[in-house]
Amino acid sequence: MEHLTFDYPAQRAVTTRAHVGVVGSGDLEVLLSPVTQDGALSAHVVVRTSVDGYSHIWKSVLDRFFTRYDGAAQIEINDFGATPGVVALRLAEAVEAAEQGGDA
């Protein structure tokens, strides 16, 4: 089990929580929450994955995602071997759910 953390600059505060996906065979869940600390806006991502040794892939997927997404949020990703495409899809779903007012 690997535990990874990433931080990205953000431009706007996220105000709503979202939860998408499930942890199961080959899938993952994303939990997106507003940042609770005061100060500079940033996105903090915590990844818990059952697959060790792929931190460079996680960084690439998240770097790409955060070139388009500017929300200050706490994001937790619980992974059970999802592909990069599924990760990108779940992140997009979490953002959409948060912008529509809550859990998907």
LOZATOR-91314 format. One record per residue (C-alpha): residue number from 1; chain; residue in one letter; x, y, z. Coordinates in steps of 0.05 Angstrom, whole numbers. Layout:
<nodes>
<node nr="NUM" kette="A" rest="a" xx="X" yy="Y" zz="Z"/>
...
</nodes>
This chain:
<nodes>
<node nr="1" kette="A" rest="m" xx="0" yy="0" zz="0"/>
<node nr="2" kette="A" rest="e" xx="29" yy="67" zz="-20"/>
<node nr="3" kette="A" rest="h" xx="10" yy="135" zz="8"/>
<node nr="4" kette="A" rest="l" xx="26" yy="196" zz="-36"/>
<node nr="5" kette="A" rest="t" xx="13" yy="270" zz="-26"/>
<node nr="6" kette="A" rest="f" xx="13" yy="327" zz="-77"/>
<node nr="7" kette="A" rest="d" xx="-1" yy="402" zz="-72"/>
<node nr="8" kette="A" rest="y" xx="-23" yy="449" zz="-127"/>
<node nr="9" kette="A" rest="p" xx="-37" yy="524" zz="-128"/>
<node nr="10" kette="A" rest="a" xx="-110" yy="545" zz="-134"/>
<node nr="11" kette="A" rest="q" xx="-149" yy="607" zz="-153"/>
<node nr="12" kette="A" rest="r" xx="-217" yy="597" zz="-122"/>
<node nr="13" kette="A" rest="a" xx="-247" yy="565" zz="-60"/>
<node nr="14" kette="A" rest="v" xx="-289" yy="501" zz="-66"/>
<node nr="15" kette="A" rest="t" xx="-351" yy="505" zz="-23"/>
<node nr="16" kette="A" rest="t" xx="-384" yy="437" zz="-32"/>
<node nr="17" kette="A" rest="r" xx="-364" yy="365" zz="-17"/>
<node nr="18" kette="A" rest="a" xx="-368" yy="310" zz="-69"/>
<node nr="19" kette="A" rest="h" xx="-358" yy="235" zz="-68"/>
<node nr="20" kette="A" rest="v" xx="-353" yy="193" zz="-132"/>
<node nr="21" kette="A" rest="g" xx="-333" yy="122" zz="-147"/>
<node nr="22" kette="A" rest="v" xx="-323" yy="61" zz="-103"/>
<node nr="23" kette="A" rest="v" xx="-261" yy="24" zz="-81"/>
<node nr="24" kette="A" rest="g" xx="-267" yy="-44" zz="-112"/>
<node nr="25" kette="A" rest="s" xx="-235" yy="-88" zz="-164"/>
<node nr="26" kette="A" rest="g" xx="-198" yy="-41" zz="-211"/>
<node nr="27" kette="A" rest="d" xx="-232" yy="23" zz="-189"/>
<node nr="28" kette="A" rest="l" xx="-224" yy="81" zz="-142"/>
<node nr="29" kette="A" rest="e" xx="-262" yy="133" zz="-103"/>
<node nr="30" kette="A" rest="v" xx="-250" yy="208" zz="-101"/>
<node nr="31" kette="A" rest="l" xx="-272" yy="250" zz="-42"/>
<node nr="32" kette="A" rest="l" xx="-269" yy="325" zz="-54"/>
<node nr="33" kette="A" rest="s" xx="-278" yy="374" zz="5"/>
<node nr="34" kette="A" rest="p" xx="-269" yy="448" zz="17"/>
<node nr="35" kette="A" rest="v" xx="-203" yy="468" zz="47"/>
<node nr="36" kette="A" rest="t" xx="-211" yy="479" zz="122"/>
<node nr="37" kette="A" rest="q" xx="-148" yy="519" zz="135"/>
<node nr="38" kette="A" rest="d" xx="-142" yy="594" zz="127"/>
<node nr="39" kette="A" rest="g" xx="-88" yy="625" zz="85"/>
<node nr="40" kette="A" rest="a" xx="-64" yy="615" zz="14"/>
<node nr="41" kette="A" rest="l" xx="-109" yy="577" zz="-34"/>
<node nr="42" kette="A" rest="s" xx="-83" yy="509" zz="-54"/>
<node nr="43" kette="A" rest="a" xx="-107" yy="440" zz="-71"/>
<node nr="44" kette="A" rest="h" xx="-80" yy="383" zz="-28"/>
<node nr="45" kette="A" rest="v" xx="-85" yy="312" zz="-56"/>
<node nr="46" kette="A" rest="v" xx="-75" yy="249" zz="-16"/>
<node nr="47" kette="A" rest="v" xx="-72" yy="183" zz="-55"/>
<node nr="48" kette="A" rest="r" xx="-77" yy="116" zz="-22"/>
<node nr="49" kette="A" rest="t" xx="-63" yy="62" zz="-73"/>
<node nr="50" kette="A" rest="s" xx="-56" yy="-14" zz="-71"/>
<node nr="51" kette="A" rest="v" xx="-5" yy="-10" zz="-127"/>
<node nr="52" kette="A" rest="d" xx="66" yy="9" zz="-106"/>
<node nr="53" kette="A" rest="g" xx="117" yy="44" zz="-151"/>
<node nr="54" kette="A" rest="y" xx="73" yy="87" zz="-194"/>
<node nr="55" kette="A" rest="s" xx="82" yy="156" zz="-162"/>
<node nr="56" kette="A" rest="h" xx="109" yy="184" zz="-227"/>
<node nr="57" kette="A" rest="i" xx="44" yy="163" zz="-263"/>
<node nr="58" kette="A" rest="w" xx="1" yy="194" zz="-208"/>
<node nr="59" kette="A" rest="k" xx="41" yy="258" zz="-212"/>
<node nr="60" kette="A" rest="s" xx="32" yy="261" zz="-288"/>
<node nr="61" kette="A" rest="v" xx="-43" yy="249" zz="-284"/>
<node nr="62" kette="A" rest="l" xx="-52" yy="301" zz="-228"/>
<node nr="63" kette="A" rest="d" xx="-6" yy="352" zz="-262"/>
<node nr="64" kette="A" rest="r" xx="-50" yy="347" zz="-324"/>
<node nr="65" kette="A" rest="f" xx="-114" yy="352" zz="-284"/>
<node nr="66" kette="A" rest="f" xx="-91" yy="414" zz="-247"/>
<node nr="67" kette="A" rest="t" xx="-72" yy="451" zz="-311"/>
<node nr="68" kette="A" rest="r" xx="-148" yy="456" zz="-321"/>
<node nr="69" kette="A" rest="y" xx="-176" yy="455" zz="-251"/>
<node nr="70" kette="A" rest="d" xx="-163" yy="515" zz="-205"/>
<node nr="71" kette="A" rest="g" xx="-204" yy="497" zz="-143"/>
<node nr="72" kette="A" rest="a" xx="-176" yy="499" zz="-73"/>
<node nr="73" kette="A" rest="a" xx="-197" yy="432" zz="-44"/>
<node nr="74" kette="A" rest="q" xx="-176" yy="374" zz="-2"/>
<node nr="75" kette="A" rest="i" xx="-178" yy="313" zz="-48"/>
<node nr="76" kette="A" rest="e" xx="-173" yy="241" zz="-23"/>
<node nr="77" kette="A" rest="i" xx="-164" yy="185" zz="-73"/>
<node nr="78" kette="A" rest="n" xx="-171" yy="113" zz="-51"/>
<node nr="79" kette="A" rest="d" xx="-147" yy="68" zz="-107"/>
<node nr="80" kette="A" rest="f" xx="-151" yy="-6" zz="-122"/>
<node nr="81" kette="A" rest="g" xx="-111" yy="-9" zz="-186"/>
<node nr="82" kette="A" rest="a" xx="-149" yy="40" zz="-231"/>
<node nr="83" kette="A" rest="t" xx="-119" yy="61" zz="-297"/>
<node nr="84" kette="A" rest="p" xx="-98" yy="134" zz="-309"/>
<node nr="85" kette="A" rest="g" xx="-160" yy="143" zz="-353"/>
<node nr="86" kette="A" rest="v" xx="-206" yy="122" zz="-297"/>
<node nr="87" kette="A" rest="v" xx="-169" yy="168" zz="-249"/>
<node nr="88" kette="A" rest="a" xx="-179" yy="228" zz="-296"/>
<node nr="89" kette="A" rest="l" xx="-253" yy="209" zz="-305"/>
<node nr="90" kette="A" rest="r" xx="-266" yy="204" zz="-230"/>
<node nr="91" kette="A" rest="l" xx="-231" yy="270" zz="-216"/>
<node nr="92" kette="A" rest="a" xx="-274" yy="304" zz="-270"/>
<node nr="93" kette="A" rest="e" xx="-337" yy="272" zz="-240"/>
<node nr="94" kette="A" rest="a" xx="-319" yy="297" zz="-171"/>
<node nr="95" kette="A" rest="v" xx="-310" yy="368" zz="-195"/>
<node nr="96" kette="A" rest="e" xx="-375" yy="365" zz="-233"/>
<node nr="97" kette="A" rest="a" xx="-412" yy="338" zz="-173"/>
<node nr="98" kette="A" rest="a" xx="-383" yy="392" zz="-127"/>
<node nr="99" kette="A" rest="e" xx="-402" yy="446" zz="-176"/>
<node nr="100" kette="A" rest="q" xx="-473" yy="418" zz="-180"/>
<node nr="101" kette="A" rest="g" xx="-480" yy="420" zz="-104"/>
<node nr="102" kette="A" rest="g" xx="-457" yy="354" zz="-75"/>
<node nr="103" kette="A" rest="d" xx="-447" yy="279" zz="-77"/>
<node nr="104" kette="A" rest="a" xx="-456" yy="242" zz="-142"/>
</nodes>
